[in-house]
């Protein structure tokens, strides 16, 4: 449920609702078609961000072109440093 309340996803849905209300009584022009294409791209990017965030939280790899990728890499480097600092116990 955390992922669905993200501002990008809420913004994309609200923009779609506004676009739908505004285009009810108007003819389809190139501007309205461009607005719908723009909305579809925004929605796809918001959904992609939600998917990438979920994958990163579950420890699965994220695509290198994702904004979440850099954060995942930093966390992996921190984990590698922590595991390198742990010295083996001699018996």
Gaussian input, Z-matrix of N, CA and C with variables (Angstrom, degrees):
# hf/3-21g

backbone

0 1
 N
 C     1     B1
 C     2     B2     1     A1
 N     3     B3     2     A2     1     D1
 C     4     B4     3     A3     2     D2
 C     5     B5     4     A4     3     D3
 N     6     B6     5     A5     4     D4
 C     7     B7     6     A6     5     D5
 C     8     B8     7     A7     6     D6
 N     9     B9     8     A8     7     D7
 C    10    B10     9     A9     8     D8
 C    11    B11    10    A10     9     D9
 N    12    B12    11    A11    10    D10
 C    13    B13    12    A12    11    D11
 C    14    B14    13    A13    12    D12
 N    15    B15    14    A14    13    D13
 C    16    B16    15    A15    14    D14
 C    17    B17    16    A16    15    D15
 N    18    B18    17    A17    16    D16
 C    19    B19    18    A18    17    D17
 C    20    B20    19    A19    18    D18
 N    21    B21    20    A20    19    D19
 C    22    B22    21    A21    20    D20
 C    23    B23    22    A22    21    D21
 N    24    B24    23    A23    22    D22
 C    25    B25    24    A24    23    D23
 C    26    B26    25    A25    24    D24
 N    27    B27    26    A26    25    D25
 C    28    B28    27    A27    26    D26
 C    29    B29    28    A28    27    D27
 N    30    B30    29    A29    28    D28
 C    31    B31    30    A30    29    D29
 C    32    B32    31    A31    30    D30
 N    33    B33    32    A32    31    D31
 C    34    B34    33    A33    32    D32
 C    35    B35    34    A34    33    D33
 N    36    B36    35    A35    34    D34
 C    37    B37    36    A36    35    D35
 C    38    B38    37    A37    36    D36
 N    39    B39    38    A38    37    D37
 C    40    B40    39    A39    38    D38
 C    41    B41    40    A40    39    D39
 N    42    B42    41    A41    40    D40
 C    43    B43    42    A42    41    D41
 C    44    B44    43    A43    42    D42
 N    45    B45    44    A44    43    D43
 C    46    B46    45    A45    44    D44
 C    47    B47    46    A46    45    D45
 N    48    B48    47    A47    46    D46
 C    49    B49    48    A48    47    D47
 C    50    B50    49    A49    48    D48
 N    51    B51    50    A50    49    D49
 C    52    B52    51    A51    50    D50
 C    53    B53    52    A52    51    D51
 N    54    B54    53    A53    52    D52
 C    55    B55    54    A54    53    D53
 C    56    B56    55    A55    54    D54
 N    57    B57    56    A56    55    D55
 C    58    B58    57    A57    56    D56
 C    59    B59    58    A58    57    D57
 N    60    B60    59    A59    58    D58
 C    61    B61    60    A60    59    D59
 C    62    B62    61    A61    60    D60
 N    63    B63    62    A62    61    D61
 C    64    B64    63    A63    62    D62
 C    65    B65    64    A64    63    D63
 N    66    B66    65    A65    64    D64
 C    67    B67    66    A66    65    D65
 C    68    B68    67    A67    66    D66
 N    69    B69    68    A68    67    D67
 C    70    B70    69    A69    68    D68
 C    71    B71    70    A70    69    D69
 N    72    B72    71    A71    70    D70
 C    73    B73    72    A72    71    D71
 C    74    B74    73    A73    72    D72
 N    75    B75    74    A74    73    D73
 C    76    B76    75    A75    74    D74
 C    77    B77    76    A76    75    D75
 N    78    B78    77    A77    76    D76
 C    79    B79    78    A78    77    D77
 C    80    B80    79    A79    78    D78
 N    81    B81    80    A80    79    D79
 C    82    B82    81    A81    80    D80
 C    83    B83    82    A82    81    D81
 N    84    B84    83    A83    82    D82
 C    85    B85    84    A84    83    D83
 C    86    B86    85    A85    84    D84
 N    87    B87    86    A86    85    D85
 C    88    B88    87    A87    86    D86
 C    89    B89    88    A88    87    D87
 N    90    B90    89    A89    88    D88
 C    91    B91    90    A90    89    D89
 C    92    B92    91    A91    90    D90
 N    93    B93    92    A92    91    D91
 C    94    B94    93    A93    92    D92
 C    95    B95    94    A94    93    D93
 N    96    B96    95    A95    94    D94
 C    97    B97    96    A96    95    D95
 C    98    B98    97    A97    96    D96
 N    99    B99    98    A98    97    D97
 C   100   B100    99    A99    98    D98
 C   101   B101   100   A100    99    D99
 N   102   B102   101   A101   100   D100
 C   103   B103   102   A102   101   D101
 C   104   B104   103   A103   102   D102
 N   105   B105   104   A104   103   D103
 C   106   B106   105   A105   104   D104
 C   107   B107   106   A106   105   D105
 N   108   B108   107   A107   106   D106
 C   109   B109   108   A108   107   D107
 C   110   B110   109   A109   108   D108
 N   111   B111   110   A110   109   D109
 C   112   B112   111   A111   110   D110
 C   113   B113   112   A112   111   D111
 N   114   B114   113   A113   112   D112
 C   115   B115   114   A114   113   D113
 C   116   B116   115   A115   114   D114
 N   117   B117   116   A116   115   D115
 C   118   B118   117   A117   116   D116
 C   119   B119   118   A118   117   D117
 N   120   B120   119   A119   118   D118
 C   121   B121   120   A120   119   D119
 C   122   B122   121   A121   120   D120
 N   123   B123   122   A122   121   D121
 C   124   B124   123   A123   122   D122
 C   125   B125   124   A124   123   D123
 N   126   B126   125   A125   124   D124
 C   127   B127   126   A126   125   D125
 C   128   B128   127   A127   126   D126
 N   129   B129   128   A128   127   D127
 C   130   B130   129   A129   128   D128
 C   131   B131   130   A130   129   D129
 N   132   B132   131   A131   130   D130
 C   133   B133   132   A132   131   D131
 C   134   B134   133   A133   132   D132
 N   135   B135   134   A134   133   D133
 C   136   B136   135   A135   134   D134
 C   137   B137   136   A136   135   D135
 N   138   B138   137   A137   136   D136
 C   139   B139   138   A138   137   D137
 C   140   B140   139   A139   138   D138
 N   141   B141   140   A140   139   D139
 C   142   B142   141   A141   140   D140
 C   143   B143   142   A142   141   D141
 N   144   B144   143   A143   142   D142
 C   145   B145   144   A144   143   D143
 C   146   B146   145   A145   144   D144
 N   147   B147   146   A146   145   D145
 C   148   B148   147   A147   146   D146
 C   149   B149   148   A148   147   D147
 N   150   B150   149   A149   148   D148
 C   151   B151   150   A150   149   D149
 C   152   B152   151   A151   150   D150
 N   153   B153   152   A152   151   D151
 C   154   B154   153   A153   152   D152
 C   155   B155   154   A154   153   D153
 N   156   B156   155   A155   154   D154
 C   157   B157   156   A156   155   D155
 C   158   B158   157   A157   156   D156
 N   159   B159   158   A158   157   D157
 C   160   B160   159   A159   158   D158
 C   161   B161   160   A160   159   D159
 N   162   B162   161   A161   160   D160
 C   163   B163   162   A162   161   D161
 C   164   B164   163   A163   162   D162
 N   165   B165   164   A164   163   D163
 C   166   B166   165   A165   164   D164
 C   167   B167   166   A166   165   D165
 N   168   B168   167   A167   166   D166
 C   169   B169   168   A168   167   D167
 C   170   B170   169   A169   168   D168
 N   171   B171   170   A170   169   D169
 C   172   B172   171   A171   170   D170
 C   173   B173   172   A172   171   D171
 N   174   B174   173   A173   172   D172
 C   175   B175   174   A174   173   D173
 C   176   B176   175   A175   174   D174
 N   177   B177   176   A176   175   D175
 C   178   B178   177   A177   176   D176
 C   179   B179   178   A178   177   D177
 N   180   B180   179   A179   178   D178
 C   181   B181   180   A180   179   D179
 C   182   B182   181   A181   180   D180
 N   183   B183   182   A182   181   D181
 C   184   B184   183   A183   182   D182
 C   185   B185   184   A184   183   D183
 N   186   B186   185   A185   184   D184
 C   187   B187   186   A186   185   D185
 C   188   B188   187   A187   186   D186
 N   189   B189   188   A188   187   D187
 C   190   B190   189   A189   188   D188
 C   191   B191   190   A190   189   D189
 N   192   B192   191   A191   190   D190
 C   193   B193   192   A192   191   D191
 C   194   B194   193   A193   192   D192
 N   195   B195   194   A194   193   D193
 C   196   B196   195   A195   194   D194
 C   197   B197   196   A196   195   D195
 N   198   B198   197   A197   196   D196
 C   199   B199   198   A198   197   D197
 C   200   B200   199   A199   198   D198
 N   201   B201   200   A200   199   D199
 C   202   B202   201   A201   200   D200
 C   203   B203   202   A202   201   D201
 N   204   B204   203   A203   202   D202
 C   205   B205   204   A204   203   D203
 C   206   B206   205   A205   204   D204
 N   207   B207   206   A206   205   D205
 C   208   B208   207   A207   206   D206
 C   209   B209   208   A208   207   D207
 N   210   B210   209   A209   208   D208
 C   211   B211   210   A210   209   D209
 C   212   B212   211   A211   210   D210
 N   213   B213   212   A212   211   D211
 C   214   B214   213   A213   212   D212
 C   215   B215   214   A214   213   D213
 N   216   B216   215   A215   214   D214
 C   217   B217   216   A216   215   D215
 C   218   B218   217   A217   216   D216
 N   219   B219   218   A218   217   D217
 C   220   B220   219   A219   218   D218
 C   221   B221   220   A220   219   D219
 N   222   B222   221   A221   220   D220
 C   223   B223   222   A222   221   D221
 C   224   B224   223   A223   222   D222
 N   225   B225   224   A224   223   D223
 C   226   B226   225   A225   224   D224
 C   227   B227   226   A226   225   D225
 N   228   B228   227   A227   226   D226
 C   229   B229   228   A228   227   D227
 C   230   B230   229   A229   228   D228
 N   231   B231   230   A230   229   D229
 C   232   B232   231   A231   230   D230
 C   233   B233   232   A232   231   D231
 N   234   B234   233   A233   232   D232
 C   235   B235   234   A234   233   D233
 C   236   B236   235   A235   234   D234
 N   237   B237   236   A236   235   D235
 C   238   B238   237   A237   236   D236
 C   239   B239   238   A238   237   D237
 N   240   B240   239   A239   238   D238
 C   241   B241   240   A240   239   D239
 C   242   B242   241   A241   240   D240
 N   243   B243   242   A242   241   D241
 C   244   B244   243   A243   242   D242
 C   245   B245   244   A244   243   D243
 N   246   B246   245   A245   244   D244
 C   247   B247   246   A246   245   D245
 C   248   B248   247   A247   246   D246
 N   249   B249   248   A248   247   D247
 C   250   B250   249   A249   248   D248
 C   251   B251   250   A250   249   D249
 N   252   B252   251   A251   250   D250
 C   253   B253   252   A252   251   D251
 C   254   B254   253   A253   252   D252
 N   255   B255   254   A254   253   D253
 C   256   B256   255   A255   254   D254
 C   257   B257   256   A256   255   D255
 N   258   B258   257   A257   256   D256
 C   259   B259   258   A258   257   D257
 C   260   B260   259   A259   258   D258
 N   261   B261   260   A260   259   D259
 C   262   B262   261   A261   260   D260
 C   263   B263   262   A262   261   D261
 N   264   B264   263   A263   262   D262
 C   265   B265   264   A264   263   D263
 C   266   B266   265   A265   264   D264
 N   267   B267   266   A266   265   D265
 C   268   B268   267   A267   266   D266
 C   269   B269   268   A268   267   D267
 N   270   B270   269   A269   268   D268
 C   271   B271   270   A270   269   D269
 C   272   B272   271   A271   270   D270

   B1=1.4459
   B2=1.5211
   B3=1.3566
   B4=1.4580
   B5=1.5232
   B6=1.2961
   B7=1.4567
   B8=1.5279
   B9=1.3125
   B10=1.4584
   B11=1.5183
   B12=1.3221
   B13=1.4569
   B14=1.5282
   B15=1.3070
   B16=1.4569
   B17=1.5171
   B18=1.3206
   B19=1.4627
   B20=1.5292
   B21=1.3084
   B22=1.4619
   B23=1.5131
   B24=1.3140
   B25=1.4611
   B26=1.5240
   B27=1.3227
   B28=1.4675
   B29=1.5227
   B30=1.3220
   B31=1.4620
   B32=1.5199
   B33=1.3110
   B34=1.4635
   B35=1.5240
   B36=1.3144
   B37=1.4738
   B38=1.5230
   B39=1.3180
   B40=1.4684
   B41=1.5275
   B42=1.3085
   B43=1.4665
   B44=1.5233
   B45=1.3201
   B46=1.4608
   B47=1.5145
   B48=1.3252
   B49=1.4664
   B50=1.5267
   B51=1.3339
   B52=1.4625
   B53=1.5210
   B54=1.3037
   B55=1.4606
   B56=1.5261
   B57=1.3109
   B58=1.4600
   B59=1.5279
   B60=1.3144
   B61=1.4713
   B62=1.5236
   B63=1.3113
   B64=1.4561
   B65=1.5105
   B66=1.3151
   B67=1.4658
   B68=1.5252
   B69=1.3055
   B70=1.4636
   B71=1.5287
   B72=1.3050
   B73=1.4649
   B74=1.5180
   B75=1.3192
   B76=1.4625
   B77=1.5211
   B78=1.3056
   B79=1.4598
   B80=1.5238
   B81=1.3201
   B82=1.4592
   B83=1.5252
   B84=1.3211
   B85=1.4627
   B86=1.5271
   B87=1.3037
   B88=1.4516
   B89=1.5267
   B90=1.3328
   B91=1.4645
   B92=1.5207
   B93=1.3242
   B94=1.4660
   B95=1.5316
   B96=1.3244
   B97=1.4664
   B98=1.5212
   B99=1.3165
   B100=1.4574
   B101=1.5296
   B102=1.3254
   B103=1.4673
   B104=1.5276
   B105=1.3289
   B106=1.4695
   B107=1.5280
   B108=1.3231
   B109=1.4665
   B110=1.5266
   B111=1.3101
   B112=1.4596
   B113=1.5225
   B114=1.3232
   B115=1.4587
   B116=1.5332
   B117=1.3176
   B118=1.4660
   B119=1.5312
   B120=1.3204
   B121=1.4634
   B122=1.5281
   B123=1.3221
   B124=1.4681
   B125=1.5249
   B126=1.3139
   B127=1.4575
   B128=1.5289
   B129=1.3247
   B130=1.4643
   B131=1.5273
   B132=1.3276
   B133=1.4631
   B134=1.5251
   B135=1.3174
   B136=1.4651
   B137=1.5293
   B138=1.3151
   B139=1.4657
   B140=1.5300
   B141=1.3278
   B142=1.4634
   B143=1.5230
   B144=1.3209
   B145=1.4623
   B146=1.5221
   B147=1.3263
   B148=1.4607
   B149=1.5287
   B150=1.3110
   B151=1.4691
   B152=1.5336
   B153=1.3306
   B154=1.4662
   B155=1.5243
   B156=1.3148
   B157=1.4589
   B158=1.5180
   B159=1.3045
   B160=1.4701
   B161=1.5291
   B162=1.3282
   B163=1.4665
   B164=1.5254
   B165=1.3233
   B166=1.4658
   B167=1.5251
   B168=1.3133
   B169=1.4671
   B170=1.5219
   B171=1.3095
   B172=1.4577
   B173=1.5351
   B174=1.3311
   B175=1.4554
   B176=1.5140
   B177=1.3096
   B178=1.4680
   B179=1.5228
   B180=1.3146
   B181=1.4703
   B182=1.5290
   B183=1.3237
   B184=1.4655
   B185=1.5225
   B186=1.3110
   B187=1.4581
   B188=1.5330
   B189=1.3314
   B190=1.4687
   B191=1.5277
   B192=1.3219
   B193=1.4612
   B194=1.5343
   B195=1.3012
   B196=1.4597
   B197=1.5257
   B198=1.3429
   B199=1.4634
   B200=1.5284
   B201=1.3104
   B202=1.4573
   B203=1.5281
   B204=1.3050
   B205=1.4676
   B206=1.5273
   B207=1.3220
   B208=1.4711
   B209=1.5209
   B210=1.3091
   B211=1.4606
   B212=1.5262
   B213=1.3211
   B214=1.4569
   B215=1.5271
   B216=1.3224
   B217=1.4645
   B218=1.5263
   B219=1.3448
   B220=1.4646
   B221=1.5273
   B222=1.3265
   B223=1.4587
   B224=1.5258
   B225=1.3175
   B226=1.4635
   B227=1.5232
   B228=1.3389
   B229=1.4613
   B230=1.5254
   B231=1.3288
   B232=1.4609
   B233=1.5251
   B234=1.3159
   B235=1.4616
   B236=1.5267
   B237=1.3301
   B238=1.4684
   B239=1.5285
   B240=1.3298
   B241=1.4655
   B242=1.5225
   B243=1.3372
   B244=1.4576
   B245=1.5206
   B246=1.3240
   B247=1.4650
   B248=1.5277
   B249=1.3341
   B250=1.4575
   B251=1.5314
   B252=1.3321
   B253=1.4614
   B254=1.5291
   B255=1.2847
   B256=1.4583
   B257=1.5182
   B258=1.3170
   B259=1.4611
   B260=1.5182
   B261=1.3137
   B262=1.4649
   B263=1.5288
   B264=1.2967
   B265=1.4533
   B266=1.5314
   B267=1.3396
   B268=1.4667
   B269=1.5151
   B270=1.2987
   B271=1.4788
   B272=1.4776
   A1=111.14
   A2=116.88
   A3=119.88
   A4=111.70
   A5=115.50
   A6=119.85
   A7=111.98
   A8=116.93
   A9=120.40
   A10=112.90
   A11=117.04
   A12=119.32
   A13=111.76
   A14=117.76
   A15=121.27
   A16=111.32
   A17=115.97
   A18=119.92
   A19=112.11
   A20=118.00
   A21=119.95
   A22=111.71
   A23=116.44
   A24=120.76
   A25=110.98
   A26=116.99
   A27=120.22
   A28=110.04
   A29=116.60
   A30=120.51
   A31=112.19
   A32=117.06
   A33=120.48
   A34=111.08
   A35=116.66
   A36=119.63
   A37=110.31
   A38=117.03
   A39=119.69
   A40=111.39
   A41=116.72
   A42=120.13
   A43=110.36
   A44=116.86
   A45=120.28
   A46=112.16
   A47=116.81
   A48=120.57
   A49=110.12
   A50=116.14
   A51=120.30
   A52=111.00
   A53=116.79
   A54=121.24
   A55=110.79
   A56=116.43
   A57=120.65
   A58=111.10
   A59=116.81
   A60=120.12
   A61=111.86
   A62=116.28
   A63=120.52
   A64=113.89
   A65=117.55
   A66=119.62
   A67=113.20
   A68=117.97
   A69=119.92
   A70=113.34
   A71=116.73
   A72=120.44
   A73=113.93
   A74=118.03
   A75=119.92
   A76=111.07
   A77=114.76
   A78=120.74
   A79=109.61
   A80=115.06
   A81=119.76
   A82=108.25
   A83=114.68
   A84=121.21
   A85=107.90
   A86=116.24
   A87=119.32
   A88=110.52
   A89=116.42
   A90=119.61
   A91=111.47
   A92=115.99
   A93=118.44
   A94=110.32
   A95=117.01
   A96=119.95
   A97=110.31
   A98=116.60
   A99=121.05
   A100=110.97
   A101=117.24
   A102=120.83
   A103=110.65
   A104=117.87
   A105=121.08
   A106=111.39
   A107=116.66
   A108=120.02
   A109=109.81
   A110=116.15
   A111=120.69
   A112=110.98
   A113=117.29
   A114=120.97
   A115=110.60
   A116=117.24
   A117=120.81
   A118=110.92
   A119=117.03
   A120=120.72
   A121=110.24
   A122=117.21
   A123=120.88
   A124=111.22
   A125=116.50
   A126=120.64
   A127=110.95
   A128=116.78
   A129=120.55
   A130=111.25
   A131=117.43
   A132=120.39
   A133=111.52
   A134=117.48
   A135=121.03
   A136=110.92
   A137=116.67
   A138=120.56
   A139=110.12
   A140=116.89
   A141=120.71
   A142=111.92
   A143=117.40
   A144=120.66
   A145=110.95
   A146=116.89
   A147=121.05
   A148=110.00
   A149=117.23
   A150=121.51
   A151=110.42
   A152=116.96
   A153=120.15
   A154=111.69
   A155=117.30
   A156=120.76
   A157=110.52
   A158=116.78
   A159=120.75
   A160=110.92
   A161=116.14
   A162=119.56
   A163=111.41
   A164=116.29
   A165=120.04
   A166=110.80
   A167=117.55
   A168=120.38
   A169=112.26
   A170=117.06
   A171=120.53
   A172=111.75
   A173=116.83
   A174=120.78
   A175=114.73
   A176=117.75
   A177=120.35
   A178=109.70
   A179=117.55
   A180=119.98
   A181=112.67
   A182=114.09
   A183=122.09
   A184=107.79
   A185=116.77
   A186=122.06
   A187=110.81
   A188=118.47
   A189=120.85
   A190=114.82
   A191=118.58
   A192=119.20
   A193=112.69
   A194=116.56
   A195=121.14
   A196=110.78
   A197=117.73
   A198=120.02
   A199=112.42
   A200=117.64
   A201=122.49
   A202=110.83
   A203=117.15
   A204=122.54
   A205=112.06
   A206=117.29
   A207=120.50
   A208=110.73
   A209=117.06
   A210=120.36
   A211=110.62
   A212=116.52
   A213=120.19
   A214=110.52
   A215=117.54
   A216=121.12
   A217=110.63
   A218=117.61
   A219=120.63
   A220=111.19
   A221=116.43
   A222=120.02
   A223=111.49
   A224=117.21
   A225=120.08
   A226=111.02
   A227=117.26
   A228=120.77
   A229=110.80
   A230=117.61
   A231=121.17
   A232=110.74
   A233=115.91
   A234=120.73
   A235=110.98
   A236=116.75
   A237=120.62
   A238=110.52
   A239=117.40
   A240=120.67
   A241=110.82
   A242=116.66
   A243=120.30
   A244=111.64
   A245=115.95
   A246=119.03
   A247=111.53
   A248=117.83
   A249=120.72
   A250=111.14
   A251=116.94
   A252=120.87
   A253=112.31
   A254=117.27
   A255=120.20
   A256=108.43
   A257=115.55
   A258=119.89
   A259=109.18
   A260=116.70
   A261=119.75
   A262=110.84
   A263=116.30
   A264=122.54
   A265=108.75
   A266=116.11
   A267=120.01
   A268=108.15
   A269=115.55
   A270=121.09
   A271=111.10
   D1=-26.91
   D2=178.65
   D3=-58.88
   D4=-37.58
   D5=-175.10
   D6=-70.85
   D7=-32.69
   D8=-176.64
   D9=-75.58
   D10=-16.13
   D11=-179.57
   D12=-96.38
   D13=14.66
   D14=178.05
   D15=-67.27
   D16=147.08
   D17=-175.79
   D18=-65.45
   D19=-33.24
   D20=179.85
   D21=-64.70
   D22=-43.88
   D23=-179.17
   D24=-69.82
   D25=-43.15
   D26=178.70
   D27=-63.70
   D28=-42.14
   D29=178.83
   D30=-62.74
   D31=-40.79
   D32=179.79
   D33=-66.40
   D34=-41.24
   D35=179.02
   D36=-66.31
   D37=-44.23
   D38=-179.68
   D39=-65.07
   D40=-36.82
   D41=176.38
   D42=-64.41
   D43=-39.91
   D44=177.50
   D45=-63.44
   D46=-40.20
   D47=178.20
   D48=-64.41
   D49=-44.53
   D50=178.56
   D51=-63.09
   D52=-42.16
   D53=179.11
   D54=-64.07
   D55=-40.41
   D56=178.66
   D57=-64.46
   D58=-44.59
   D59=178.18
   D60=-62.65
   D61=-39.78
   D62=-178.20
   D63=-73.44
   D64=-22.87
   D65=-175.77
   D66=-101.78
   D67=8.26
   D68=-179.74
   D69=-63.31
   D70=-48.12
   D71=-172.90
   D72=-102.76
   D73=8.84
   D74=-178.35
   D75=-108.26
   D76=159.75
   D77=176.40
   D78=-77.32
   D79=156.56
   D80=177.58
   D81=-81.75
   D82=118.25
   D83=177.65
   D84=-118.75
   D85=178.04
   D86=179.35
   D87=-66.76
   D88=-29.45
   D89=178.89
   D90=-69.87
   D91=-41.51
   D92=179.35
   D93=-69.81
   D94=-37.12
   D95=176.82
   D96=-63.54
   D97=-40.59
   D98=178.14
   D99=-65.74
   D100=-37.12
   D101=177.13
   D102=-64.14
   D103=-40.92
   D104=178.70
   D105=-67.23
   D106=-39.70
   D107=177.57
   D108=-64.11
   D109=-43.29
   D110=178.04
   D111=-61.26
   D112=-42.01
   D113=178.34
   D114=-63.88
   D115=-41.79
   D116=-179.86
   D117=-62.89
   D118=-39.72
   D119=177.86
   D120=-65.67
   D121=-43.03
   D122=178.67
   D123=-62.11
   D124=-41.94
   D125=178.85
   D126=-64.98
   D127=-42.30
   D128=178.93
   D129=-63.26
   D130=-40.61
   D131=178.31
   D132=-66.69
   D133=-38.49
   D134=178.24
   D135=-65.49
   D136=-42.52
   D137=178.33
   D138=-65.79
   D139=-40.16
   D140=177.44
   D141=-62.07
   D142=-38.72
   D143=177.86
   D144=-65.31
   D145=-39.22
   D146=178.15
   D147=-64.37
   D148=-43.82
   D149=-179.97
   D150=-64.10
   D151=-44.00
   D152=179.89
   D153=-64.78
   D154=-40.16
   D155=178.48
   D156=-63.33
   D157=-42.18
   D158=179.66
   D159=-65.05
   D160=-42.67
   D161=178.74
   D162=-62.40
   D163=-42.28
   D164=-179.21
   D165=-65.03
   D166=-39.71
   D167=179.79
   D168=-67.32
   D169=-27.79
   D170=179.54
   D171=-91.91
   D172=4.49
   D173=175.75
   D174=81.33
   D175=11.02
   D176=178.40
   D177=-89.11
   D178=154.01
   D179=-178.55
   D180=-66.88
   D181=147.65
   D182=179.84
   D183=-115.28
   D184=148.41
   D185=179.90
   D186=-60.30
   D187=140.74
   D188=-178.34
   D189=-62.47
   D190=-18.91
   D191=179.56
   D192=-89.13
   D193=4.43
   D194=-179.79
   D195=-85.47
   D196=145.53
   D197=175.26
   D198=-64.85
   D199=-22.11
   D200=-178.91
   D201=-77.93
   D202=-18.83
   D203=-175.22
   D204=-59.73
   D205=-44.89
   D206=-178.12
   D207=-61.91
   D208=-42.10
   D209=179.10
   D210=-65.04
   D211=-40.54
   D212=179.10
   D213=-64.05
   D214=-39.90
   D215=179.05
   D216=-64.04
   D217=-43.55
   D218=179.08
   D219=-60.93
   D220=-41.84
   D221=179.26
   D222=-65.96
   D223=-36.95
   D224=177.70
   D225=-67.53
   D226=-37.52
   D227=177.52
   D228=-66.21
   D229=-41.17
   D230=177.23
   D231=-61.72
   D232=-42.83
   D233=179.30
   D234=-64.00
   D235=-39.19
   D236=178.51
   D237=-65.76
   D238=-39.57
   D239=177.99
   D240=-65.87
   D241=-41.36
   D242=178.92
   D243=-62.61
   D244=-43.06
   D245=-179.14
   D246=-71.12
   D247=-27.09
   D248=177.88
   D249=-75.12
   D250=-29.33
   D251=179.68
   D252=-73.91
   D253=-25.22
   D254=-179.43
   D255=-70.89
   D256=119.30
   D257=-177.79
   D258=-90.93
   D259=141.04
   D260=178.39
   D261=-67.51
   D262=145.72
   D263=179.14
   D264=-81.46
   D265=127.20
   D266=179.10
   D267=-90.30
   D268=135.83
   D269=179.11
   D270=-119.24

